[in-house]
Amino acid sequence: MTGRAPQPAGAEAGPRVLIVEDDLGIATQLVRGLARGGYRVEHVTMGSEALARVAPDVVLLDLELPDGDGIAVCRKLSERQDVAIIVITAYGEESDRVTALDAGADDYLVKPFGLAELQARIRAVLRRVRPGGEVVRHGPLTVDLRTRKVTVDGHDVALTPKEFDILEVLALDPGRLVSRQEVLEAAWDAHWYGPTKVLDVHVAALRRKLGVPGLIETAYGRGFRLGDP
């Protein structure tokens, strides 16, 4: 299939993601979803195009490419420093996973998959390839993404799993407005059909526990961001 998935206008600046996928329908959904999540997204259909790109932060690599072997592309991409590779493919046999991981892939995701899971995988591989990227410090707040520990001015803050998930998606890019939908997908599920009021309840509880006025800002009807307290 020819063509490239369109990049939605107004995508926030964030980690650069290169999608290497010749199925335009799949690519379009990925581009829209990730751009909505604040990633800078590019899409190519050929392995040769992927290799010609300036190294992004993350590559989402389909193994069935029109111009050759995706495993060979994976191997060449893995030779570049600080590039995380997530293989996205319809093949889920153990032998397929082993081959891709041996070729340098950092993770392996079998189609079909949800956007929330994909974003979680992206966050995980970015933490692994970025030295020191597991701890976020913002003003009095420290968030250890690996141990899921939170401190304010050096004092431990006990959060529920949902509260931490909300704080994590905000802390990954302080100052960026994170949409309500993105927060819901990060803390609950891409297919959450319950009342969105539950998000406001959890954010209010998170604010109380952190105890820092102005740390979590609300853009009413749009989303949340970590502000400068």
C-alpha positions in Angstrom: 0.0 0.0 0.0 1.4 3.4 -0.9 1.1 6.7 0.8 1.7 7.9 4.3 -0.6 8.4 7.3 -1.3 12.1 7.8 0.1 13.8 10.9 -2.6 15.5 12.8 -2.2 19.3 13.2 -1.1 20.7 16.5 0.6 17.6 17.9 2.6 18.6 21.0 6.4 18.2 21.0 7.5 15.0 22.7 9.6 11.9 22.0 10.0 11.2 18.3 8.3 8.0 17.1 8.9 6.5 13.7 6.3 4.1 12.4 7.5 1.7 9.8 4.2 0.1 8.5 2.9 -0.5 5.0 -0.7 -0.9 6.1 -2.0 2.6 5.8 -5.1 1.9 7.9 -3.1 0.6 10.9 -0.5 3.4 10.5 -3.2 6.2 10.4 -4.7 4.9 13.7 -1.2 4.8 15.3 -0.2 8.3 14.1 -3.4 9.8 15.3 -3.4 8.1 18.7 0.3 8.8 19.4 0.1 12.4 18.2 -2.8 12.9 20.5 -0.6 11.6 23.3 2.0 14.2 22.6 4.5 12.2 20.5 6.1 13.6 17.4 5.2 11.0 14.8 6.5 10.1 11.4 5.3 7.3 9.1 7.2 5.5 6.4 6.3 2.3 4.5 9.7 1.0 3.5 12.6 -0.3 5.5 15.0 1.7 3.3 13.1 4.9 4.3 13.4 4.0 8.0 17.2 3.6 7.7 17.5 6.9 5.9 15.8 8.8 8.7 17.6 10.7 11.4 17.5 8.5 14.4 14.2 8.9 16.3 13.7 8.0 20.0 11.4 5.0 19.2 10.8 2.9 16.1 7.6 0.9 15.7 8.7 -1.7 13.2 6.5 -4.0 11.2 8.4 -7.1 10.0 6.5 -7.6 6.8 7.8 -4.7 4.6 7.5 -4.3 0.8 11.2 -3.8 0.2 12.7 -6.5 2.2 13.3 -8.3 5.5 12.1 -6.5 8.6 14.6 -8.5 10.7 17.5 -7.1 8.7 16.1 -3.6 9.1 15.8 -4.2 12.9 19.4 -5.4 13.1 20.7 -2.3 11.3 18.5 0.1 13.4 19.8 -1.6 16.6 23.3 -0.5 15.7 22.4 3.1 16.3 22.7 4.3 19.9 19.7 5.3 22.0 17.1 4.1 19.5 14.4 1.9 21.0 12.8 -0.6 18.7 9.4 -2.1 19.3 8.4 -4.8 16.8 4.7 -4.7 15.9 3.6 -7.8 13.9 0.9 -10.4 13.5 3.3 -13.2 14.2 3.3 -14.2 17.9 5.1 -17.5 18.0 8.0 -17.8 20.5 10.5 -18.4 17.7 9.4 -15.1 16.0 9.8 -13.2 19.3 13.3 -14.7 19.9 14.4 -13.9 16.3 13.3 -10.2 16.7 14.8 -9.8 20.1 18.1 -11.4 19.0 18.1 -8.9 16.1 18.1 -6.0 18.6 14.4 -5.3 19.3 13.7 -3.9 22.7 10.1 -5.2 22.8 7.7 -7.2 20.7 3.9 -6.5 20.4 1.5 -8.7 18.6 -1.4 -7.2 16.5 -4.1 -6.4 17.4 -3.1 -4.3 20.5 -4.6 -1.4 22.3 -3.2 2.2 22.2 -2.8 2.3 26.0 -0.7 -0.8 26.0 1.5 0.5 23.2 2.0 3.8 25.0 3.0 1.9 28.2 5.5 -0.1 26.1 6.9 3.1 24.6 7.4 4.6 28.0 9.0 1.5 29.3 11.6 1.2 26.5 12.4 5.0 26.7 13.2 4.5 30.4 15.5 1.6 29.5 17.4 3.5 26.8 17.7 6.9 28.5 20.2 6.8 31.4 18.8 8.4 34.4 15.4 8.6 32.8 13.8 6.5 35.5 13.6 9.4 38.0 11.7 12.6 37.3 12.4 15.7 39.5 10.1 18.7 39.2 10.3 21.3 41.9 9.7 19.6 45.3 8.4 16.5 43.5 10.5 13.3 42.8 8.9 10.4 40.9 10.8 7.1 40.6 9.2 5.5 37.6 10.9 2.1 38.2 10.0 1.7 41.9 6.8 3.8 41.7 7.9 5.8 44.8 7.0 9.4 45.1 8.4 12.0 47.5 7.7 15.7 48.1 10.5 17.7 49.7 12.1 14.3 50.6 9.0 13.0 52.3 7.4 9.8 51.0 3.9 10.1 49.6 1.7 6.9 49.5 -0.4 6.8 46.3 -2.8 4.2 45.0 -1.9 2.5 41.7 -4.3 4.7 39.8 -3.0 7.9 41.4 0.5 6.9 40.5 -0.5 6.2 36.9 -2.0 9.6 36.6 1.0 11.3 38.1 3.4 9.3 35.8 1.8 10.4 32.6 2.0 14.0 33.8 5.6 13.7 35.1 6.9 12.2 31.8 6.7 15.6 30.2 6.2 18.4 32.8 4.5 21.5 31.4 2.8 19.7 28.6 -1.0 19.7 28.6 -2.1 16.0 28.8 -5.6 15.4 27.5 -8.3 13.9 29.7 -8.5 11.0 27.2 -4.8 10.3 27.4 -4.8 10.3 31.2 -7.8 7.9 31.2 -6.0 5.6 28.7 -2.9 5.6 30.8 -4.6 5.0 34.2 -7.5 2.8 33.1 -7.9 1.5 29.5 -8.4 2.7 26.0 -11.9 1.3 26.1 -13.0 3.0 29.3 -16.8 3.5 29.1 -17.5 4.6 32.7 -18.1 8.2 33.8 -15.1 10.5 33.3 -15.9 12.1 36.6 -13.9 9.3 38.2 -10.8 11.0 36.8 -11.5 14.2 38.5 -12.0 12.4 41.8 -8.7 10.7 41.5 -6.9 13.9 40.5 -8.4 15.7 43.5 -7.2 12.9 45.8 -3.7 13.1 44.2 -3.6 16.9 44.7 -4.5 16.5 48.4 -1.8 13.8 49.0 1.0 15.8 47.2 0.0 18.9 49.2 1.7 21.4 46.8 -0.7 24.1 45.5 -0.4 24.7 41.8 1.6 21.5 41.1 -1.2 19.9 39.1 -2.9 22.4 36.9 -6.3 21.9 35.2 -7.3 23.2 31.8 -11.0 22.8 32.2 -12.6 20.4 29.7 -9.2 19.7 28.1 -6.8 18.1 30.5 -4.0 18.5 33.1 -0.3 19.4 33.3 2.4 19.7 35.9 2.9 23.4 36.6 5.5 25.3 38.4 4.5 25.4 42.1 
